[in-house]
Amino acid sequence: MFHEDSFFRYLSLERRLSPHTLTAYRNDIQQFIAHCTEQQCLSSVTELRHLHIRSWVVSQIESGQSARSVNRRLSCLKTYFKYLRKRGFLETDPMKKIIAPKTGKRLPVVVQEHQMLALFTHVEFGEDYGGRMQRLLLELLYSTGMRRSEVSALKINDLDLGRMVFRVSGKGNKQRMMPFARFLADMLEAFLKIRGEMFPGTAEPWLFLNRKGQQLSPESIYHIVRKHLSAVTTIEQRSPHVLRHSFATHLSNNGADLNAIKELLGHSNLAATQIYMHNSIERLQKVYEQAHPKGAEEEKSE
């Protein structure tokens, strides 16, 4: 036995992970167990040793998985084995001798500020419910840095137009207050009016509804963002998370405090936020090279 069902119940009921994260954990664990049973001929987690995990890591890399993807799955396994030991299903941790594959430092992909300006200035969204909803969705993602799952889960009751704040439920159901600007408050007020006209008498609590009057799913949000970003940028990644990266990077570029960015993003520690400093440092380096006498001297000597 591998006790995966009880592990998934633990993640759902005690850890209260989001449906998206639960799906990722379920896929990773089930693929790992399939490898153990089919390739290693194991019938119980008590038979598992670090050599079996190493074999799985090798098979992942040989199948073309990136080191980053393998490391994410190893992190999932760490949580799994920690749970099994806590519940008495395992005596020792088979992950102790496992060395994670090395990964290069990947910088966040962002949309440039002038491209975001072009999106909201030149792209036609339409004045019907669908156009208004899609425009507001993009403005909100870029102006707040919310995750697509957080936007999908927004309820009208989470909105305080007077104070201009959202109550956002993030990873692990952690709640944070997200401020927004006056222009967004005006857009939200206008949208709520057209939403009421489009779906009179609806009992749905969600802020964003699809044309059938149902909660707008994270998958639909992804497709809307990809469609409209394609009009202003050719970057390969054109997802809601790129707008989250752009939100944080543009704040950093314009002098926002890193701790403030951390709170706005809902990060649990500062290390996750520090990656957004890289682009700011590059920008400052260019300013130095162009403006400082010594920087100018170095350019001339090249």
C-alpha positions in Angstrom: 0.0 0.0 0.0 1.1 3.5 -0.8 -1.6 5.4 1.3 -2.0 8.0 -1.5 -5.8 8.4 -0.9 -5.2 9.4 2.8 -2.4 11.7 1.7 -4.7 13.5 -0.8 -7.4 13.8 1.9 -4.8 15.4 4.2 -3.8 17.9 1.5 -7.4 18.8 0.9 -8.8 18.9 4.4 -5.9 19.8 6.6 -3.5 21.7 4.3 -6.5 23.1 2.4 -4.6 23.3 -0.9 -6.3 24.8 -3.9 -7.9 22.5 -6.5 -5.2 23.4 -9.0 -2.4 22.5 -6.5 -4.2 19.3 -5.5 -4.4 18.2 -9.1 -0.6 18.8 -9.5 0.1 16.8 -6.4 -2.2 14.0 -7.4 -0.6 13.7 -10.9 2.9 13.7 -9.5 2.3 11.1 -6.8 0.3 8.8 -9.1 3.0 8.9 -11.7 5.7 8.2 -9.1 3.7 5.2 -7.7 3.1 3.9 -11.2 6.9 3.9 -11.7 7.5 2.1 -8.4 4.9 -0.6 -9.1 5.5 -1.1 -12.8 9.2 -0.5 -13.1 10.5 -1.4 -9.7 7.9 -4.1 -8.9 7.1 -2.6 -5.4 3.9 -3.4 -3.7 4.2 -1.2 -0.6 5.8 2.1 0.4 7.7 0.2 3.1 9.8 -1.4 0.4 10.8 1.9 -1.0 14.5 2.9 -0.8 16.5 5.9 -2.0 17.8 3.9 -5.0 14.2 3.6 -6.3 13.8 7.3 -6.1 17.1 7.8 -7.9 15.9 5.5 -10.6 12.7 7.6 -11.0 14.7 10.8 -11.2 16.9 9.3 -14.0 13.7 8.1 -15.9 12.3 11.6 -15.6 15.4 13.3 -17.1 15.7 10.7 -19.8 12.1 11.3 -20.8 13.0 15.0 -21.5 11.7 16.6 -18.2 13.6 19.7 -17.2 15.6 19.9 -14.0 13.1 22.4 -12.7 10.2 20.1 -13.3 12.0 17.2 -11.6 12.8 19.4 -8.6 9.1 20.4 -8.3 8.1 16.8 -8.2 10.8 16.0 -5.7 9.4 18.7 -3.5 6.0 17.0 -3.8 7.6 13.7 -2.8 9.2 15.3 0.3 5.8 16.4 1.5 4.4 12.9 0.8 7.1 11.1 2.7 6.9 13.6 5.6 3.2 12.8 5.9 3.9 9.0 5.8 6.4 9.3 8.6 4.2 11.5 10.7 1.3 9.0 10.4 3.6 6.0 11.2 3.5 4.4 7.7 7.3 4.9 7.3 10.2 4.7 9.8 12.9 6.4 7.7 13.0 9.1 5.1 14.1 7.7 1.7 14.7 11.2 0.4 17.7 11.9 2.6 20.3 10.6 0.1 18.6 12.2 -2.9 20.4 15.1 -4.6 18.2 17.3 -6.7 19.3 18.1 -10.3 20.9 21.5 -10.7 18.9 24.2 -12.3 20.0 27.5 -13.9 18.6 30.7 -12.5 15.5 31.5 -14.5 14.4 35.1 -14.6 10.8 36.0 -14.7 9.3 36.7 -18.2 7.6 40.1 -18.3 5.7 42.2 -20.7 7.3 45.7 -21.2 5.6 48.7 -19.8 5.0 50.3 -23.2 3.4 47.0 -24.4 1.0 47.0 -21.5 0.2 50.7 -22.4 -0.5 49.7 -26.0 -2.8 46.9 -24.8 -5.0 49.2 -22.9 -4.8 52.1 -25.4 -5.0 50.5 -28.8 -6.7 47.1 -28.5 -10.5 47.1 -29.0 -12.3 45.0 -26.4 -15.9 46.0 -27.2 -18.6 47.6 -25.1 -20.7 44.5 -24.5 -20.5 42.3 -21.4 -17.8 40.1 -22.8 -15.6 43.0 -23.9 -16.0 44.9 -20.6 -15.3 41.7 -18.6 -12.2 40.9 -20.5 -10.8 44.4 -20.3 -11.4 44.6 -16.6 -9.9 41.1 -16.1 -6.6 42.2 -17.8 -6.5 45.5 -15.9 -7.1 43.7 -12.6 -4.4 41.1 -13.2 -1.8 43.7 -14.2 -2.8 46.2 -11.5 -2.8 43.8 -8.6 -0.6 40.9 -9.5 -3.2 38.3 -8.5 -2.9 34.7 -9.6 -5.6 33.5 -12.0 -7.0 31.1 -9.4 -7.4 34.1 -7.0 -9.2 36.1 -9.6 -11.5 33.2 -10.5 -12.4 32.8 -6.8 -13.1 36.5 -6.2 -16.6 37.2 -5.0 -18.5 40.4 -5.0 -18.4 40.4 -1.2 -14.6 40.4 -1.4 -14.8 43.9 -3.0 -14.8 47.1 -1.0 -15.2 50.0 -3.4 -15.2 52.6 -0.6 -11.9 51.5 0.8 -10.6 50.4 -2.6 -9.4 47.0 -1.5 -10.0 43.3 -2.3 -10.0 40.5 0.2 -7.9 37.8 -1.7 -7.7 34.1 -0.7 -4.3 32.9 -1.8 -2.3 29.7 -1.5 -3.2 27.6 1.5 -6.3 29.7 1.9 -4.2 32.6 3.3 -6.0 35.8 3.1 -4.6 39.2 2.3 -5.9 42.7 1.6 -5.1 44.0 -1.9 -5.5 47.7 -2.6 -6.4 49.0 -6.0 -6.4 52.4 -7.8 -9.3 54.8 -8.3 -9.5 54.1 -12.1 -10.0 50.4 -11.3 -12.7 51.3 -8.7 -14.6 53.2 -11.5 -14.2 50.2 -13.9 -15.5 47.8 -11.2 -18.5 50.0 -10.4 -19.4 50.2 -14.1 -18.8 46.4 -14.6 -21.1 45.5 -11.7 -23.9 47.5 -13.3 -23.5 45.7 -16.7 -23.1 42.4 -14.9 -26.5 43.0 -13.2 -28.1 43.8 -16.5 -26.6 40.7 -18.1 -27.6 38.3 -15.3 -30.6 39.8 -13.5 -31.4 38.0 -10.3 -28.4 35.7 -10.4 -27.4 34.2 -7.1 -23.9 33.5 -8.2 -21.4 35.2 -5.8 -18.5 35.3 -8.2 -17.3 38.6 -9.5 -16.5 37.3 -13.0 -19.1 35.1 -14.8 -18.8 33.5 -18.2 -21.6 34.0 -20.8 -23.6 31.2 -19.3 -23.7 33.0 -16.0 -21.3 30.6 -14.3 -18.0 31.2 -12.5 -15.2 32.1 -14.9 -12.6 29.3 -14.6 -8.8 29.7 -14.3 -8.6 28.0 -17.7 -10.8 30.5 -19.4 -8.8 33.3 -17.7 -5.7 31.8 -19.2 -7.1 31.8 -22.8 -8.4 35.4 -22.5 -5.0 36.7 -21.4 -3.1 34.7 -24.0 -5.4 36.0 -26.8 -5.0 39.7 -25.9 -1.3 39.6 -25.0 -0.7 38.1 -28.5 -1.7 41.5 -29.9 1.1 43.4 -28.2 4.0 41.0 -27.6 5.7 38.0 -29.2 7.1 36.5 -26.0 6.4 32.7 -25.9 4.8 32.8 -22.4 1.6 34.9 -22.6 -0.1 33.7 -19.4 -1.8 35.4 -16.4 1.4 34.6 -14.4 3.4 36.7 -16.9 1.1 39.6 -15.9 1.9 38.8 -12.2 5.6 38.9 -13.0 5.1 42.2 -15.0 3.2 43.7 -12.0 6.1 42.9 -9.6 8.9 43.9 -12.0 7.4 47.2 -12.9 6.8 48.1 -9.3 10.5 47.2 -8.5 11.7 49.2 -11.6 9.8 52.2 -10.3 11.3 52.1 -6.8 8.8 50.1 -4.8 10.0 48.6 -1.5 10.7 44.8 -1.8 8.8 44.0 1.4 5.8 45.9 0.1 5.9 43.8 -3.2 6.2 40.7 -1.1 3.0 41.5 0.8 1.1 42.5 -2.4 2.1 39.2 -4.1 1.2 37.2 -1.0 4.6 35.5 -0.8 5.4 33.8 2.5 9.1 34.8 2.5 11.2 37.5 0.9 13.4 35.0 -1.0 10.6 34.4 -3.5 10.3 38.1 -4.2 14.0 38.9 -4.6 14.1 37.6 -8.2 12.2 40.7 -9.3 15.2 42.8 -8.2 17.3 41.5 -11.1 15.7 43.5 -13.8 15.9 46.6 -11.6 19.6 46.1 -11.0 20.2 45.7 -14.8 18.3 49.0 -15.4 20.3 50.8 -12.7 23.5 49.5 -14.3 22.6 51.0 -17.6 21.8 54.3 -16.0 25.2 54.2 -14.3 27.1 53.4 -17.5 25.4 56.2 -19.3 25.6 58.9 -16.6 28.6 58.2 -14.4 32.0 59.5 -15.7 33.7 56.2 -15.0 30.9 54.3 -16.6 31.2 56.5 -19.7 34.9 55.9 -19.8 34.4 52.1 -19.8 32.0 52.4 -22.8 34.6 54.5 -24.8 37.4 52.0 -24.1 35.4 49.1 -25.5 
